[in-house]
Structure formats: C-alpha cells, structure tokens
C-alpha cells in the first residue's frame, strides 16, 4: 500500500521550457554540444537519462554567477 504524504512532504513539480544543451566530451577533440528547443525531446532525453542511470544521477546546482553562464547557453538556443 502506498505511503501517504504528510503535510511536511512536498512534491517536486518540474516544468521544462523545452530548451536543452547536452555537452559530450570527446577524446582528442573539443566537446560536442547538442542544442535543442523542443519540449518533447527534452522530456524524452530526461526519461532516457533517468532510466539508464536507475533514477540516480548527479545533478548540479549553480550559484548566481554560474547560473548566469548556464542561462546564456540556453538563451542562445532558438
């Protein structure tokens, strides 16, 4: 039987924008970057990552300076 949520537990509700940048390291070359602006592709990519990592993968959090840098990458996606 599923555990009931208590008042102190909060649900995580993520609303994706549809923009995504995937950075892949290559040996002997610079990184390869995929820039995507499609909500379904973003959702599918997240699902694939979660499925293949058994729902356990490191997730970074950024300070304000790093957040600005990351946001500039996403803002450049059309």
N, C-alpha and C positions, 0 to 999 in steps of 0.2 A: 504494500500500500504506500503511495507517495507521501512523503513528509509534507505537512502543512507549513506554509510560510508564516513566520512570526512577524510581528509588527516591525521588529528591528531589521529584518532581512529586506534588501532592496533588489529589485530586478534590474539587470543591466539591459538597457534598450539602446542599441546602436542604429543610427540612421546614416547609411553610407550616402555620399554625394554622387558617386559614380566615377570619380577620378581616382586613379591609382598609378603609382610609379613603382615598377619592380626593378631592382638593381641586382645583377648577377655578375659575380666575379669570374673572370676568365684568366687562365694561366697564359702568361706571355703577351697579354693584351690589356687594354683598359677595360673597365667594367662595361657591361651591356645593360642598357636601360630600356625597358618597355614602358611606354606612356599610354594609358588607356583612359577613355572618357565614355564609359558605358556601364550603367548600373548593374545590369545582369552579369556582365563579365567580371566585375568586381566581386559580386556575391558568389559567383562560381569559383573564382580564384581563392577567396577566403575559405569556402567549403572544402576545396581540394587540399589546401594547406592544413586545415584542421583535421580532415580525415586521415591524411598521411602522417601527421605528427601525433596521432592519437589524442587530439584535443589538448595537447601540451606542447607549447612552443613559446620561446621568449618573446615578449612584446616590450618595445621601448617606450619610455615616456620622456618627453623633452622639456627642458627649461625654456623660458621665453625666447632666448636667443636662438636656440636650436629649432624651436617651433617655427620661428620666422623663416629660417633657412628651408625647412621642410615644406612650409606652406608656399614658398616661392616656386619650388619644384612643381607642386600641384597646380598653382595658379597659371603656370606656363602651358598647361595642357588645354588644348582646345577641343 
